[in-house]
Amino acid sequence: MARLGKVVEIMVSPLPGNDRDTYFVVVNDISKIQQYLKQTQLIRFRNVYFASLAHDLRTPINAIQQMNMSLMQLLEQRYHHMLHVSNGSCQFLLSIIDDILDMSRL
């Protein structure tokens, strides 16, 4: 039951040995517990999201790097510079991804 922005848990138990309808009532404010659980759930979601994002971004970049390395062995020397530039760009993108992940962990 919510009242004035608080979340409370109410437990009602009948008192034994009474002829009348007498009850024992306990009211607990569980607002902070629910807030903590929500924050924990959001943190867990954020961690899973960024781990998936990192994997989804790194996989194609690593594939491009591997293809570049294979092409360097197959192509003439005049194409090697272009492949080095492409590999440098891949390394730069991977470092940006790592920086973003590091910032997300703060």
PyMOL commands that set and color helices and strands:
alter all, ss='L'
color gray80, all
select helices_A, chain A and resi 31-74+77-104
alter helices_A, ss='H'
color red, helices_A
select strands_A, chain A and resi 2-3+6-14+23-29
alter strands_A, ss='S'
color yellow, strands_A
deselect
rebuild
show_as cartoon
